[in-house]
Amino acid sequence: MTTQMSTAGVARAYDRWAPIYDLVFGPVFRTGRSAAIVAADQVGGRIIEVGVGTGISLPQYSRDLRIVAVDLSDAMLDKARARVREQQLSHVEQVVVADAEALHFADNSFDAVVAQYVITACPHPERALDEFARICRPGGEIIITTRVGAGRGLRGAIERTLMPLTSRLGFRTEFPWSRYENWAATRPDLRLLENRPLPPLGHFSLVRYQKISPEDHAR
């Protein structure tokens, strides 16, 4: 399907969502948010959260971590910056505007890349996934919470029908697991660690990839 999404359009959509985002999506995404943070805490070190939004997740990370928080929407980040100040989140190194599909960080910069409900908001999801792999160090993890579409059947047809509407709201409904499988097939430097449906209904999943070190990749 030809995407109807653009980077500028997504940024505008989330600028509009900013005043009510926590109220609308905070409870809906709570389970996935917690699962991703637990996984990142286990990796440790320097973490980037791509698509951090209002920074609702930032207080949950261990204070032993060093967090870089990025998002496409500056209006969302204004709320994240305020949260960092007001809650004195000293483990947050920086909060900056960045495009998931063209991140301005060096290769191998982070121990873990966290992306919560971001992939389906990207105009070109595979570009974003490639960027996550690029900035993740060998041995590190890419930790994704994501909506997984049905791909086929009645639910899949409904998801495709809704795309013209939801793309204007800043996210896509149609995104089957095969998109991840096809992308991963092009990335011999990654291995899938986990694909776990999240409660209550399993429409969202925790997906974790590990970046393989050059030594392991050569074996």
Residue, then its C-alpha position, 0 to 999 in steps of 0.5 A: m500500500t502506498t503510504q499517505m504519511s509524511t514526516a511533516g504531517v506526522a509532526r503536525a499531527y503530534d503537535r496537535w495531540a500534545p495537550i491531551y496525549d497523556l490523557v488519551f494514550g497514557p493508560v492505553f500504552r501503560t503495559g507496553r511502556s512498562a515492559a519496554i522500560v524493564a527490558a531497557d533497565q536489564v540492558g543498562g548503560r546509555i539508552i535512547e528513547v525514540g519518539v519519547g513524546t511527552g516524556i511520560s516514560l522517563p520517570q520510570y527508567s532506573r536512575d543508573l541509566r543515561i537517557v537521551a530522549v528524542d521526538l519529531s514533535d517539539a510541542m510534545l518535547d516541551k512537555a517532556r522538558a517540563r517533566v524533566r525539570e519538575q521531577q528533577l530527572s537527572h538521568v536524562e542527558q538531553v531532550v531533542v528534536a530528531d527524526a526517527e528515519a534520520l537520527h543525528f547520532a553516531d554509529n554504535s552510540f547506545d546500549a539500547v534503542v527504545a521505540q514505544y508505539v513509534i514504528t507505525a507512526c513513521p512514514h517509512p518504517e524500515r528506514a527508522l528500523d535501519e537507523f535503530a540498528r545503526i546507532c545500537r552498539p554490537g551486543g545491544e538491543i532494539i526494544i520496540t513496543t508496537r501494534v501488530g496488524a492482522g495482515r489478512g481476514l476481516r480485521g486486516a481489511i478493516e485496518r486497511t480501510l481505516m488507513p486514510l483516516t489514521s494516517r492523518l492522525g499520525f499513525r497507521t493501523e495496517f502493519p502486519w508482522s510480515r513487515y518486521e520479518n521482511w526487514a529482519a531478513t535484510r539484517p544479518d547483523l540482528r537476531l530476534l530475541e522476543n516477540r511477545p503479545l501484550p495483555p489484555l488483547g494482544h493487539f500490541s507486542l514487545v519486540r526485541y532484537q539484539k545487534i550481533s557483534p562482528e565476531d559473532h556474525a563471522r561465525 
